Structure formats: structure tokens, C-alpha cells
């Protein structure tokens, strides 16, 4: 199991970046009527055929050159299932990948959320060529950030420009 949900997010999103995704969506939502915490990460990367999509759920398989194990997806799946939730991976060559995991937020083995603010921040400034769409709806906090929209407003100023980084840092502090 990973230390926190944010670590799972970072790992899966880095898979998306490796898969040449240009648009990545991360949705974290806790249903206020139930104890279900949902995480969905979707990308427009190269995708996988159905056989590979099954294999990546095995910890003794990796799509990365030089590595024989890949733990990110199996650990997320294990965390979801251990906490009474579910896991689903859908992918198609040329159409990207979507991972959906749910967790019972009351389960004692559910890792803490972790630092979602820092996770979003690092992803944005480290990958300025990727458009991220973040949605966070947990415990009364409703936050949405579309970096594609932000980039249009910036009119050519990169999201990793020092002044934009300062703005993003303050903006995320205020909203997450």
C-alpha cells in the first residue's frame, strides 16, 4: 500500500505522462450521502490493448523498459479492494486510459488523502505541456482547475514561469 491517496495519484498521472498524454483529468469525490470516496484519472495517451490493460494490474509486469515489476496500478487496485471499494481500468490503443477506484472512507486501512495541493502543484509546474483538469469535491471543499483554460488566459506565458508559479501556489493554498 502507498503512504497516501496523493501518492497513488502522482504515480498514476506519471504513467499518463509517460504514455504521452496531453490532457489528463483527475477527479476526487466523496459522496456526502455515503462513505464512498472515488478517484478517477483519465488521459488521452497512447492507450493499451485489452491484454496489456489486464497485465498492468499484475505487480510482476511492467510496460517500462528495463523494469520487470510495476507496482503503481496493482497497489491502487489493492488499496481500493482492501478498503471495500472497487477498481476498473479501461483503455484502448490510441484512445487513452481511464482508471476508476472507489474506497470505503470509513475503512481502517484507507490511507490518508495526503497533500493533494502539493501533488496538483508539482504536476502542473513539472509538466507545462500537459493540460490538467483537476476536480476535488471532498468534505465540503469544491475545487476545479483547468490548466488549459489557465493557459489561454496567460496568452503564451508558461505555467512554470516564476510569476505564474507564485500565483498557482497562492491560488492552491486558498482553495485546497
Residue pairs with C-beta under 8 A, 6 or more apart in sequence:
1 75
1 78
1 79
1 82
1 109
1 111
2 8
2 11
2 75
2 76
2 79
2 111
3 111
3 114
4 111
4 112
4 113
4 114
4 115
5 28
5 37
5 39
5 103
5 111
5 112
5 113
5 114
5 116
6 113
6 114
6 115
6 116
6 118
6 119
7 111
7 114
8 39
8 72
8 75
8 76
8 79
8 101
9 26
9 28
9 39
9 41
9 116
9 119
10 119
10 122
10 123
11 72
11 75
11 76
12 41
12 72
12 73
12 76
12 99
13 24
13 26
13 41
13 123
14 72
15 72
15 73
15 97
16 24
16 41
16 43
16 45
16 97
17 24
17 127
17 130
18 45
18 64
19 43
19 45
19 46
19 47
19 96
19 97
20 45
20 46
21 43
21 44
21 45
21 96
21 130
22 44
22 129
22 130
22 131
23 43
23 44
23 130
23 131
23 133
23 148
24 41
24 42
24 43
24 44
24 130
24 131
24 132
24 133
25 40
25 41
25 42
25 43
25 132
25 133
25 134
25 135
26 39
26 40
26 41
26 120
26 132
26 133
26 134
26 135
27 38
27 39
27 40
27 41
27 135
27 137
28 37
28 38
28 39
28 113
28 116
28 135
28 136
28 137
28 138
29 37
29 38
29 135
29 136
29 137
29 138
30 36
30 37
30 38
30 105
30 137
30 138
30 139
31 38
35 104
35 105
35 106
36 85
36 102
36 103
36 104
36 105
37 85
37 102
37 103
37 104
37 105
37 110
37 138
38 100
38 101
38 102
38 103
39 99
39 100
39 101
39 102
39 103
40 98
40 99
40 100
40 101
41 98
41 99
42 96
42 97
42 98
42 99
43 96
43 97
43 98
44 95
44 96
45 96
45 97
46 93
46 94
46 96
47 91
47 92
47 93
47 94
47 95
47 96
47 97
48 56
48 63
48 91
48 92
48 93
48 97
49 91
49 92
49 93
50 91
52 63
52 91
53 89
53 90
53 91
53 97
55 61
56 62
56 63
56 70
56 73
56 89
57 73
57 74
57 77
57 87
57 89
58 74
59 69
59 70
59 71
59 74
59 75
60 68
60 69
61 69
61 70
62 68
62 69
62 70
63 70
64 70
73 89
73 99
76 87
76 99
76 101
77 87
77 101
79 101
79 103
79 109
79 110
79 111
80 86
80 87
80 101
80 102
80 103
81 87
82 107
82 109
83 103
83 104
83 107
83 109
83 110
84 103
84 104
84 107
85 101
85 102
85 103
85 104
86 100
86 101
86 102
87 99
87 100
87 101
87 102
88 98
88 99
88 100
88 101
89 97
89 98
89 99
89 100
90 97
90 98
91 97
91 98
103 110
104 110
113 138
116 136
116 176
117 172
117 173
117 176
120 132
120 134
120 145
120 172
120 176
121 168
121 169
121 172
123 130
123 132
124 132
124 147
124 159
124 160
124 168
125 159
125 160
125 165
125 168
126 160
128 158
128 159
128 160
130 147
131 146
131 147
131 148
131 151
132 145
132 146
132 147
133 144
133 145
133 146
133 147
133 148
134 143
134 144
134 145
134 146
135 143
135 144
136 142
136 143
136 144
136 176
137 143
141 175
141 176
143 175
143 176
145 171
145 172
145 175
147 159
150 159
151 159
154 164
157 163
157 164
158 164
159 165
159 168
